[in-house]
Amino acid sequence: MGSGIGIGLLGLGTVGGGVASILQSPSERHPLVADLKLVRVAVRDLNRPRSVELPNEILTTDPAVVVNDPAVDVVVEVIGGIEPARSLILQAIAAGKSVVTANKAVIARHGEEIADAATKAGVYVLIEAAVGGGIPIIEPLKQSLGGNRINRVSGIINGTTNYILTRMAEEGAAYESVLKDAQELGYAEADPAADVDGLDAADKIAILANLAFGGSVERSAVPTAGISQLQGRDVDYAKQLGYGVKLLAVAERMKPSGEPLPLSLRVQPTLVPNDHPLAGVNGVNNAILVEGDPIGRVMFYGPGAGAGPTASAVVADILNIAGISQATQGDDRLDPLLAASSWRRCVLVDRGEIRQRHYVRFHTQDAPGVIGRIGGCFGDGGVSIQSIVQFNASKAGAEIVVITHEVSQKKMDDALQSIQALPEVSGLAAHLGCL
Ligand SMILES: NC(=O)c1ccc[n+]([C@@H]2O[C@H](COP(=O)([O-])OP(=O)(O)OC[C@H]3O[C@@H](n4cnc5c(N)ncnc54)[C@H](OP(=O)(O)O)[C@@H]3O)[C@@H](O)[C@H]2O)c1
């Protein structure tokens, strides 16, 4: 790289547009921003109106032109999706170019293949924007927290669902009506499945687990539940009991050490006590809580999506690459803290071994002794109860809400089976996690 650093953008949508507008106005930013030159940009449709004005000659509909342009030193992939993003990233690496991407879907599924290729080629693949939008979390996990043994990473890492849950809690509104509003306001996609089914959060927690614990995990094996089945009454009952409901993503180690290291990962709607640091994270904001030894708890909070915040993270990665290249002047050894590298094997424990507290709601007959019999089944199954409350008793029946102490999923499932076999219990109406 010479003194100017050539940037090739794959995609000029929400994030790409945000990146281009930072690169075009370097004033009052770090002086290195002025050295970044946007030389090529790939889009799908040359005639689409853009939020930034760029010279026509740098636009192309052929992404290979961007990747192969000798003036492009760093390729920024903000197209999204799996293909052609994965192939373009690998082509850029093969051409000896470092890559910056915001694409959590491709990194969660093909991160190992991409990291191996990057290590062999001696280039960086940086992904700050892939998790938490504008929140710096990837670099802190790689660098600032490197002296810690990380025990747990948990967070609210999907802004769309957090917006929906916040409004459900504040207005007592139903899921479907808030989702419709969120779509009209542009906070939710026309096809909201990736967000509301928890898939986007599962991609992100798989990425965070890899960085926190040093080894990749099988993305498809992450137990994932979204919010589309969540009922307003559970948000309301949780509120009455002193909790908020959040779509929480959790990754934690199950043993102090081990090879492979056993990890528990999950994404699910979870009751968060009102005095917990994640409880105050509302609207489209994200937050990630990292628990490590010796640091204790540290929380990263901020805007989890949007053109400006995400572009801020992308440009931070470009600056890291530019800074290192200027400092090392052609020395092609990678900075081991910044390079993506796994240093151990990790393995996900079976779902039955995951330990946590639970919130469950049963529909029951309003008959004497029901609470006792439910409590008895939990006790017989080794599940210790923190609280058991009856709501809405009437001739039509009652609702019994139970919050347990921490217990394995296997014991919980077995106890639930025996409770559902009780003649007074007409069904398990809700089952959520609880912090
Ligand atoms: N939006 C956010 O807030 C956010 C936050 C964090 C991470 N991300 C991630 O950032 C990435 C980009 O998201 P986005 O919201 O910016 O997406 P977007 O607005 O849909 O933009 C995608 C861009 O890629 C271009 N494109 C798509 N397929 C292409 C192809 N085959 N060849 C050339 N160009 C192609 C599109 O061209 P046209 O404009 O011509 O259609 C568009 O400019 C995704 O991985 C997303 O998960 C987004």
The ligand as a Gaussian input file, in Angstrom:
#p B3LYP/6-31G(d) Opt

LIG

0 1
 N      -28.380000      -2.102000       7.943000
 C      -27.834000      -2.182000       9.133000
 O      -28.176000      -1.447000      10.063000
 C      -26.765000      -3.223000       9.393000
 C      -26.181000      -3.293000      10.667000
 C      -25.160000      -4.217000      10.910000
 C      -24.762000      -5.077000       9.887000
 N      -25.386000      -4.996000       8.663000
 C      -24.927000      -5.909000       7.622000
 O      -24.357000      -5.147000       6.572000
 C      -24.567000      -5.783000       5.331000
 C      -25.244000      -4.813000       4.376000
 O      -26.503000      -4.433000       4.907000
 P      -27.321000      -3.192000       4.320000
 O      -28.413000      -2.943000       5.285000
 O      -26.408000      -2.091000       3.943000
 O      -27.935000      -3.870000       2.994000
 P      -28.656000      -3.127000       1.782000
 O      -29.119000      -1.774000       2.198000
 O      -29.639000      -4.086000       1.226000
 O      -27.467000      -2.923000       0.719000
 C      -26.915000      -3.983000      -0.017000
 C      -26.076000      -3.382000      -1.132000
 O      -25.442000      -4.433000      -1.833000
 C      -25.673000      -4.272000      -3.234000
 N      -25.704000      -5.615000      -3.830000
 C      -26.477000      -6.661000      -3.475000
 N      -26.179000      -7.739000      -4.218000
 C      -25.189000      -7.362000      -5.048000
 C      -24.454000      -8.002000      -6.069000
 N      -24.658000      -9.291000      -6.386000
 N      -23.507000      -7.314000      -6.740000
 C      -23.259000      -6.011000      -6.433000
 N      -23.929000      -5.334000      -5.473000
 C      -24.879000      -5.998000      -4.799000
 C      -26.988000      -3.555000      -3.354000
 O      -27.025000      -2.882000      -4.598000
 P      -28.292000      -1.946000      -5.011000
 O      -28.222000      -0.776000      -4.072000
 O      -28.019000      -1.571000      -6.407000
 O      -29.503000      -2.803000      -4.815000
 C      -26.901000      -2.594000      -2.167000
 O      -26.192000      -1.433000      -2.531000
 C      -25.379000      -7.038000       5.661000
 O      -24.506000      -8.129000       5.815000
 C      -26.034000      -6.712000       6.977000
 O      -26.318000      -7.860000       7.746000
 C      -26.357000      -4.084000       8.406000

